[in-house]
Amino acid sequence: MRLEERLSRLRGELPTLPEQAQTQAPAVDPGPSLAQRLARLRPQSTGEAGTARRERPPGREAVVPAPAADATGPAAVAAGRLPPQAASLDGMLEGIWAAPGVLLVERRIPLAQTHGSVSLGEGLAALAGLAERALGLGQAGDPSGWCLLDTETSGLAGGTGTWVFACGLGRPQGDALVLRQLLLARLDAEPAFLAALGEAMTGCTLLVTYNGKSFDLPLLATRLQLAARTGGHAAAWPQGSGAGPDLKSVPHLDLLHPIRRAFTPVWPDCRLGSAETRLLGLRRQGDLSGAEAPRAWLDWLRRAETAGLAGVLGHNRLDLLALATLPAPIARALADPAQVGADPLAVAGWHRDRGDTHQARRVLEVNRLALSRVGLLELARCRYRDGDWGGVCDLLAPLAESGDADALAALAKLWEHRLGDAARALDLARRLPPGEERERRCRRLEAKLGRGRANT
């Protein structure tokens, strides 16, 4: 490059092309000017309703939305609203398309059918009394209003990144338990999925779950809030879902809570599978594990693989049957812990926390021979509250003889304040371990005895 050309570039001057290049340069269409492009963005005409319309760029065809009436089945597949494999998904899972991308599978299970050692009818019969005691309800209401609920999710972390992709509901209906399972087959169908779920829960007066208070219900509430923000309406069941229940106000019995209270001291864990094995005598064979369920759903979304979805719904059905049958052994555990291997002290505490001190004492009295030291002290407190002074002495005397500090202190208080024998109380106080409590109690009792001798 010559010096003159470099100086011209520095000054911003365009170099002069050779004559041959100028004649051979192809003509370039500069395209529409800036003014023309801006004009396209401005309204050019007005429709009948007064809405501004823009001219469609040349070569671009209008997109006409498909009618919602043909939103399911083969017509939806042909229109591209469902993947081709979805045409057979409903047949494979024995369901129907409740909405585009929302599959509904419904089954009726006779109440005479058993799940493990307990029939569905026996379990649901025990559910009423269990709900009344656990939740403080006057009556559990008509069984047709009960909803057994279990969800399948894309993970266990919770929060906005976790999806509810399947939800099963069990509702008593006559001589059967009707199971309705909803499957989210397409991500953009979540509002329709939630609407169908709200409709299926219409009239719910009692909700029954396993760990639902900590996981299922908070996650459903999160999905409802996200759907509300997307749809621009209140954070509730999506519009058109009917009378979905208020998840915050409907009575909710979480079966994990009484099981955890009664069996934590004696079981290594309180997972639903452990409860089934120990209380129902059932060990699932060939069941899909919890970690495999999200993978099966993702395989469907990514590669349209349908094989794992049947296992997901099968696993969900077994969970619902467990919810229907576990109330029977739970009720037995709360009435007689020894019958099912529950911890008597823990069960007594469950009753006491609900204000039923009579039942708490009865559980401890029946299992007195199996109580630990802590259990015997709790039973002594129950007898003390009921004014059974002789019963307290009979229970704590063996512990006091072995030098138990708590038993000695309790008996010293009883003899001093209830039985009026300061000398006996002082003898017990002197047997307490050395420390401030023994010195304080002995000084007070010695002073009381000294005043009594002076008055005589």
Buried (B, 14 or more C-beta within 10 A) or exposed (E): EEEEEEEBEEEEEEEEEEEEEEEEEEEEEEEEEEEEEEEEEEEEEEEEEEEEEEEEEEEEEEEEEBEEEBBBBEBBBEEEBBBEBBBEBBEEBEBBBBBBBBBBBBBEBEBEBBBBEBBBBBBBBBBBBBBBBBBEBEEBBEBEBBBBBBBBBBEEEEEEEBBBBBBBBBBBEEEBBBBBBBBBBBEEBBBBBBBBBBBBBBEBBBBBBBBBBEBBBBBBBBBBBBBBEEEEEEEBBBEEBEEBBEBEEBBBBBBBBBBBBBBBEEBEEBBBBBBBBBBBEBEBEEBBEBEBBBBBBBBBBEEEEBEBBBBBBBBBBBBBBBBBBBBBBBBBBBBBBBEBEBBBBBBBBBBBEBEBBEBBBBBBBBBEEEBEEEBBBBBBBBBBEEEBBEBBBEBBEEBBEEEBBBBBBBBBBBBBEEBEEBEBBBBBBBBBEEEEBBEEBBEBBBEBBEEEEEEE
